[in-house]
Amino acid sequence: MPTVSVGRDRLFSALGKSYSQEEFEDLCFKFGIELDDVTTEKAIIRKERHLDEEDGGVGDDDEEIIYKIEVPANRYDLLCLEGIAQALRVFNEEQQTPTYTLAGIPKDSMLKMHVKPQTSSIRPFVVCAVLRDITFDEASYNSFIDLQDKLHQNICRRRTLVAIGTHDLDTLQGPFTYEALSPKSINFVPLKQEKSFRADELMEFYKSDMKLKKFLHIIENSPVFPVIYDSKRTVLSLPPIINGAHSAITLKTKNVFIECTATDLTKANIVLNTVVTTFSAYCQRKFEVEPVEVIYSDGRSFIYPDLSVYNMEVPLSYITGTIGVSLEAEKVTSLLNRMQLRAEHSVLDDNNCNINVLIPPTRSDILHPCDVMEDVAIAYGYNGIPKRRLPSMKPLPLNQLEDLIREEVQKGDLSLSLSLFLYVLALLAFSYCEVLTWILCSNQENFALLNREDDQSSAVIIGNPRSSDFEAVRTSLMPGALKIIGHNKDHPKPIKIFEVGDVALLDESKDVGATNRRHLAALYCGTNSGFELIHSLMDRIMERSDAPEFLPGRQASIIYKGKHIGDFGIVHPQVLSNFGYTVTTNVSW
C-alpha cells in the first residue's frame, strides 16, 4: 500500500480545520485510509542517515510534523496532499465534487503533438495536456513533483508502462513531435546539468546515478531512443529517463505542458487525468484543462485528456444485499456523493430500484458494481455493518480434504480408505510432523541441487526478485523439506515430516500461463533409509522410477488412474550434500 507523507499543518489548512491526532486517525479510518506514522522532517533525515537522536546536529526545535498516510493502491487520486484534502472535504460534506472541463478552444488552435511511426517499436503512445495560468508556491511545487514520483513507482511500474514529462510551456514553441531516433543523433542538456550529452553518452553517465540508473534498462539496448522535440528542435525529454534542462519548470512557471509516453495507453490516460485534475485546482480557471491534439502518422487524431464521466447503473438490491444492511435509495446516493461519486436513483417498479452513478475522471478504480458497493460500505461505516457468515464462504473441496486428513492425524486414526492416493497421507503422516515451507525458492534449489536440469519449460520465474532465495516458484515440495533437515542436523533421529502444499508449473492453456498443483510429500530421516516404511504403503500403486534426485533402484513412481502423480525413494547422497546435510544417516522421500 502506498504511503503519502504530508505536512500536518498544511493538510489541516487545506481541510479548513485542525484535528487532534486521535480525531484525525478516526476520520482516516472512516474514509478507508490510515494514519500510518507521525514523524518530522528531521527525524526522517536522521533515519535515512542512520543517525542517533543526538548525532549530526539535527535538532527538534520548531520541526514540522509529518503525517504518513497509507492509501489504497488503486486510489491514484490520493497520492498527494491535494487529493487527500479534497477527498476528505467532500467526505465531510464541506465541498461538492468538482466538475472537470476542457478549455473551449477550437481544434485548429490546439497545440499539436505529431507522432512518428518509428516510435511504435519502442514506446508507441503519447498523451498530452496543458495547465494554463497555474500558480505554484514551494509546497505545491514540491507536491507536484512528488505526485509524479509516486505515480512512477505505482501505476507506471517504475516508468516501464508510463513516463511523465512536465515542461514550462513558455520556453517552448509548438507544434511538438514524438520521434524514435538513433542514440548518436540525439543531443541535449539534461535536467540539472550544464553541458550537452549525446543520448548514448547519457546512458553511461547515469549508470552512476542512484536514482536514474534503475530506469536505463528500459531503453538502453534499443537501436532507437524515444525523444520529444518542439518546432525549433529543442529536446523536451528523453523518455523514460530524463527531461531537458531547457524546459524545466520552476516556481515561476505559469503554463505547464504535460506529456506521458507509454507502452500502455489505458494507464497513460489514468496518469494524465490524475495529474491534471489534481493540479488544475491551482489554475486561474479552476478545474479547467487545455487539451492537446495527438496526431499519428497514419492520420489518426485524438484529443487528450479525456475528462468525460461515464455512467454505471447498479441495482439497489445488489448494494444492500451484498453489504447486509437495508438502506433507502436516498441514503445510498448520499453516501456515494460523499465518496466523490455523483449518484441518483431511478425507480423501475414497486420492487426494483437502480442507482445511477457518474464516475468522474479521478476515480479510475471504479470498474465494477462491486466497487460502487464498496464505497457505500465505507461511507456507511464498517463498524455499523452487522456481522454474519456469508453462505458462499465455504472451503474448496481440496482444502476440506486436507483438513479431514489433519484431523485424522491428530486423532491417530488409521482407518481411512486407501482408494484415493491423498488418503495415504493419513497413514504416512501418523507420528509425522507437518511442516509449511516457502512456495518461492531459488532456481538452483529447484533444479541443480536436486540433480535436475532446468529445461526452461516447467518453472515459473519471478521477475525482479528481492533476493536469490526467491527466484522461482517451486515445482516440487522436496527442496523445502530438505532445507529443513539441513538446518536440523543435530535433531534426534528419526526425523519424520510431511507437507501438503501447492507447486506451480508453466501451462500455456491457462490465461495466466501457469497452473497450481496441490502436492503432498513426506520425508523420513534416520539411521536406516526407511524406504520399506514408505514402500509398504505404496506397494499397490507404485511403478519403477528414474528420478535423478533418488538412488537408482531405490525409488518408485506413484500412479493414480493411469497418471503419474508423485515419486518416492531414498534421496541421493549428492542431493543431501547439496543441501548441506552430510551426517551419515539416510533420508527417504
N, C-alpha and C positions, 0 to 999 in steps of 0.2 A: 504494500500500500504506500503511495507517495506521501511524503511529509513536506508540508509547506511551512517555512519559517517567516513569521510576520512580526513586526513591531507591535507590542500590545497597545501603546498609546495611540499609534496611528490607526490601528484597527478600531479601537473604541471611538476615535474621532470620526472614522468613516461610518460607524454604526450609529453615531449620534447619541451614544450613551455609554457610561462606564459600568463595568461589572466587577464584582469580586471574582476571585479565581473559581470559587465553588459555583457561583451563578453562571459563569461562562462555560464551565465544564457541563453544567446541566443543559444549557442552551445547545451546546455541541451535540450532546447525547440525543436530545430531542430531534435535532435536524439530521442525525445519521453520520456525524463526523466525530472526531475525538481529539481532545487536547492531550497530546502525547507527552509533552515536556514543557517546562518553564525554565528558561535559562537567560543568559545575557550574551551580548556580542563578544565580550572579553572572555567569558567562560568558554565560548566556542573556540576562540583563538587559542586559549590555554590547552584545550583538549587536542586541537589539531597539532600543536607544537609539543604535546606531551610534557607540559609544564605543571609543576605543583602550584597550589594556590598562591604561595608567596614568591614564586620564581618569575623572572622575566620582566619585572616591573609593570605587570599588567594589573592595575588597580580596579577597585569596585565602585569608586565614587561616581554617582550620577550615571550609572550604566543603564542603557535602555533594556527594558525587559522584552525578551523574545519569546513568543508563543510558537511552539512547533505543533502544527495541527495535521493530523492524519486524515486524508480524504480518500474516498473510493477510487480505485484505479481507473474506472471508466468515466469519472467526472472531471473531464479536462477543463471545464469552466471554473473549477475550484482550485486551480493550480497557482493562484496568486492572490494577494490580499484583496484586490479589486473584485475578483469573482466571489470570494468568500463573503466579503462585506455585503455585496449586492444580494446574494442568495439569502443571507440571514435577515437583511432588511425586509425582503419580500416574505420570508417565512414568518417574521414578526408582524406582518401586515402593516408595515410602515412605508412601503413603497409598492407601486404596481410593477409588474413585469414589463421591462422596456420593449418597445416596438422598434426593431432594427430595419432601416430602409437604405436603399441605394440612391445616391445623388441623381437627380433627374437631369442628366446631361445627354445630348444627342450622341448616337453611336459614332458619328463622324468626328466628334470632339473628344472621344475617349482616347486615353493612352493605349498604344498597341504593343503587344509582345508577339514577335514573329518567331515561330519555332522551325528550325532547320531539320531536315529528315534524318541527319546523322545522329541526332540525339536519341533516336529510337533504339540504338544499340547499347546504350548505357543508362540513360535516365530519361525516359520518354515524356514525362508530363511536367507541366508548369502551370501554376495558378497565381494570380496577382491581384492586388488591391492597393488603394491609396487612402491614407488617413490625412485629411486636409485640416489645416488650421488647428493643429494639436498643440497643447501647452504642457511641457514637461517641467517638473521640479526634480530635485535629486532623487527623492523617494520613488516617484512614479517612473522615472527613467530606469532606476535600478530594478524596479518591479517588471518593467517591460523586457529588460534583458533576461531577468531570472525566469520569466514565463517561457521564453524561448528555450532556455536550458532545460527546464522541466519537461517541456513538450519533446525536445530532442531525446531525452532519456526515457520517456514514456511511450507515447503512441508512435513516435518517429523511429523507435528501435535503434537508438544511437546513430541517427541520421541515415540508416540504410534504406528506410522507406520514404522518409521526407526530410528535407533540409530547408531551414528557414533563412532567408536573407532579408535584412531590413536596411533601407538606404535613405539618405537625405535627398529627396527628390529635387530640391532646388540646386543641387550640384550636378545634376544630370540633364540630358536632353533626349527626349523620346523621339521616335519610337525605339523600342528595345528589340534585341534579337537574342534568342537562346540557341546556342550552337554547340557542336562537339568537334573539337579540333585536336591535332597532334600537340602533345605537351610542349614540344620545342617551338611551336608557333604562338604560344600564349605568354605574354609578358605583362606584368603589372606590379604595383606596390601593394602588398597585402596589409591588412589591418594591423595597426600598431607597429609597423615597420617603416623605414625611411628610404630604403633602396628597392629598386625593381628586381624581381626574380622571374626567371623562366619557370614554367609550371613544373617541369621535371626536376629542376634545381630546388624548387619549393618542397617537393616530396622529401628530398634528402634533408633539407633544412629543418623540417618539422618532425623528423624522426627522433629528435632530442627534446621535443616539446611534450611535457607530461599530459597536457590537455588534448592537443590535436593529433598526436601520433596514433591514438586509437581509432581515428577515422580514416587514416591513409589507405588502409587495405581496401576500402570500398571502391576506389578508382585507380590505385597506383599501377595495377597490372593491365589496365585497359590501353589499347592503342590510341584511343581518343579520350580527352577530358571534357566534361561539360563546362561551359563558360557563358556568361551573360554580358552583353555589350549594350551601350547606348548608341545613339546615332553617330556620335563622334569617336566610336571605337574605344570608349573608356570602359574598362572592366568593372562591372558591378560586383561579381562574385565568381569564385571557382567552387561551385557546389560539389560535394557537401563539406568542403574543407574550410574555406575562409572567404570573407568578404574583402573587397578592395578598400584601401585606405581613403581613396578619393571621395567616396560617398558615405563615409562613416557618419552615423547620427550622433548628435550631441544634445546638450540641454537646450541649445538654441534652435534646434531643428523644428520647423513649423509644418512641413509636409513630408510624410513618411511613405515611401514606396516599399511594398512588401511583395516578395516573390518566394514561392515554395516550389522547389523542384522535387520530383518524386518518382518512385517506381510503383506506387500505389495511389491512384487518383482519388479514391474514396477518402483515404486518410489525409491526403493533401488538402482536400476541401474542408475536412474537420479541423485541421490545424489552422488553416487560413481563417475560417469562421471564428475559431476560439480567440485568435489574436485580435481581429478587427472588432468583434463585438465587445470584447473586454475593454479595449483602449479607445474605442470611439467615444467613450464617456468623457474623455479629455479633449475632444474636438469642440470647436466653437458651435457647430451644429451637432448636438449630442446624438449619438447612436445612428449617425449617418455615415455611410462609407461610399467612397468614389469607386466605381467599377473600372475594370481594365479588360480590353478585348484581347483574347489569346487566339492567334491565327496560325493554323498548321499548314504545312507545305502542300497538302492535298486539297486545300481550300476550306476545310472545316474551320468554323469560328465559334468561340464560346465566350460568354460574358461571366466574369468572376468578380466578387464572390457570389455564391448563391445563398441569399439570405431568406429564401422563401420558407414559409411554415408548411407543415403537412398535417393532414387530418387523420386521426385514428379513432375509430369507433369501438368502444369497449362495453359489453353488456354490464349493467349494474350488478346483475346476479353473479357474474364471474368475479367481480371485485369483492363483493361482500361474502360470497361463498368461500372464496379462497382464504380471505383474511379470517373469517369466522366471526364476524361482527355484523349485526344488522344496522345498516346506515341508510338514511334517506338520500335521494339523489342530490338535493341541495347541499347536504353536508359533504358528500363526496366531491362535488365541484368546488366547494370552498376549500377543502383540503388540497386539492390539486392546484388551485390558484396559489396557495402558499408555497408550492414546490416549483413555481415558475412555469406551470403548465396551464394555459388558459383552457377552461372547460365549461361546457354547458350540457344540459341533459335534454333528451327528446323522448317523449312517451310514445311507444309503439302501440300498445294496447293496455288492457287492465293489468296484465301480469308482467309486462316486459318494458324495460326502460334502457336506453343506451346513453352512455356518456361520450360526448363528442369532445375529443382532446386535440388542441392545436399545439403541435410540437415546435418550439422555436429553434433557431439555428444553434443556440447554445447547448441544447440537450441532445447531442448525438448518441447518448446512452439509451434513449428510448427507442427500442427496436421491436417490442412485442407487447401485447396487452399485460403480460406479467410484470413488465417494467412500470406500467401505469399503476397496477395494483400495488406494487412495492412502495411507490411514492405515497399512495393513500395510506398504507400501513405506517410509514414513517411519520407522516404528518399527524395521523391519529394518535400514535404513541404505542410502541410495542408493549409497554407495561400495562396498557389498558386492554390488551387483547387476551381473552381467557385462554388458559392452557387446555389443549386437547390432543389426543392421539389421532393423527390422520390415518384414515383407513388404508391409504396407499403405502404407508410406511411398513412394508413387510420385507424381511431379508430375502436375498436371492436364494433359490434352492441350493446352489452350491455352497453358500455360506451356512445355510441351515444344516447341511450335511456335516460341514466342519464342526459346527457347534455340538451336534449329536456325538460325533467321534470324540471330542474333547470330554464331554460328559461321561462317556463310557470309560475313557482312560482314567478319569478321576475316580470312578467307582471301582475300577479294576475288573470290569465285566468283559469276559472274552467270548460271550455268546453271540456276537454279531455274525451275520452270514458272510461267507466268502464269495458270494455270487458276483459281487462288484469289487473291482480292484481297490477302490478307495477304502472299502471297509477293512481291508487287510491292515490299514493303519492302526485300527483298534488293537489287533494282535501285536503288531510291530511296536506300537508305542507303549505297551504295557511295561511299566517301570522305566520308560524312556522320558527324557525331559524335553519339552517343546522349546524351540528357540525361534527368534524372529531376527532376520538379518536384513541388511540394506538391499533394496532392489537394484540399486546402482552399484557398479563395481568398475575396476579398471579394465581396459581392453586386454591387458596381459593376464589378469586373473581369469577372464572369460575364455581365453584360448591357450596361450603359451604355457602357463603354469599347469594346465590340465593336459599337456602334451597334444593339444588340438591345434589345427591350422585354421587361421581366420580366412574363410572363403569369401568374405565381404558380402555375403548374401543372407546372413541369419540375424546378426546383432543390430539392434537399434543404437546408433551412436549419438551421444549428447553433443550438441553444438555449443561451443564456448564453455566447456566445463570449468567449474570453480577450482577443481584440483584433479590430479591424476587418479585419485581414488574413485572418481565418479565420471568416467569417460563413456560408459555404455550401460545399457540396461541388461541385466543378467539373462543369459539364455539357459542357465542351469542353476539349481539351488546348491550345487556342490561347492563352489568357491567360498560361499559364506560359512558353510558348516566346517570346511577345512581350516578356515581362518580362526574359527572358534577353538578348535583343538590345538591349533598352532600357538594360541595365546594361553592355553591351559595345559602346558606340558607337565607341570608338577601336580596336576589334579589326580587324586586316587583313581586307579583303573578298576573296572572298565568305565569308559565314558560312553553313555548311550543318549543320543539326541535325535530329534526329528523336527521337521518343519513342513508346514503346508503354506505355500505362497505362490505368487504369480511370477512368471517369467514373460519376456516379450520377444516375439520373433517377427522379422520382416514379412509382410503379407500384402502383395500388390492388389489383392481382391478387396481390401479394406480401404475406406475413404481416407483414413489417416496413415495408410501404408504399413501398418503393423497390427498385430493381434496379441492379446494377453492370453496366456495359458496357465491354468491352475495346476501346479505340480505338488507332489509330495515326496519327501526324501527322509531317509533315516540313516544314521551313522552309528556304527559300533566300533569303539576303540579299546583294545585290551591286549593282554599278553599273548593271546592267540587271535587268529584272524576273525573269528566269529562268523565266518562265511556260512557254516552249517546252520547257524541260528536263523539267518535270513533265508537261506536256501530251502529250509524245511517249510517255510511259509509260502514260498513262491513256486514250489515244485510243479504245481499243476498248471501254471501259466508262464513257464519260463522257456526260453529258447537260447541257443548259443549266441554270444555277442562278441564283438571285437572292438569295443570302445577303447581308445588309447589311454584313458585315464585309469584303467583297471589292468590287473595282471592277466596276461593271456591264459586262457583255460580255466580261470577262476572268476568267471563273470557270466552273467546271463541277461537276456532281454526279457522284458515283461510285455506280453502280448494280450490285448483285450479286444475281443470281437474282431480278430484279424489285424489289428492295428498295433504298431509299436508305440507304447506309451511310457516306457521307462527302462532303466538298467539297474543292475546291482552286481556287486562283486568286491574283490579285495583291491583296495586302492594301490596303484603302482607306487613303489618306493620313491621313484623320481618325482612323482607328483607331490608326495608328502614332503620331500626335501624342498621342492619349490615353494611350499607354503611355510617353510621354516620349522617343520616338525621332523626332528632327527632322532627322537627317542626310539629305542629298539622295541617297539610294540607294533601291532598290526591294526589296520583300520579297514572295516568293511562298510560298504555304502549300498 
